[in-house]
Amino acid sequence: MKNITVSVDEQLYHQARVAAAQHHTNVTALLRAYLRALVAGKAPLLSESKEDQERQNREELVRLFRAANLELGYQPNRDKTYER
């Protein structure tokens, strides 16, 4: 296994340790999990644009709806809704 040295400021290091503790792990394991997700295409790259992230979120939502076999039902227009 290879080692990677990463330099971060004190505040980020402290926040990372707190986050790791909340997940009952350590910073190294968090970074390892993130890198695995990144190379598997399941973690966002920092260079992605907001539009790319939104597109990916929409695609994931569509995929989840299809996987759950959910369909949107009939949606009446405003006049039908308020017809008395």
Number of C-alpha atoms within 10 A of each C-alpha: 3 3 6 6 5 5 7 9 7 9 9 11 13 13 12 17 17 15 15 17 12 10 10 8 13 15 17 14 11 16 13 11 12 15 14 13 13 13 11 9 10 11 13 15 11 6 7 9 11 9 9 12 13 11 12 13 12 12 12 12 12 13 12 12 13 11 9 9 8 10 8 6 6 6 8 9 8 8 8 9 9 8 6 5
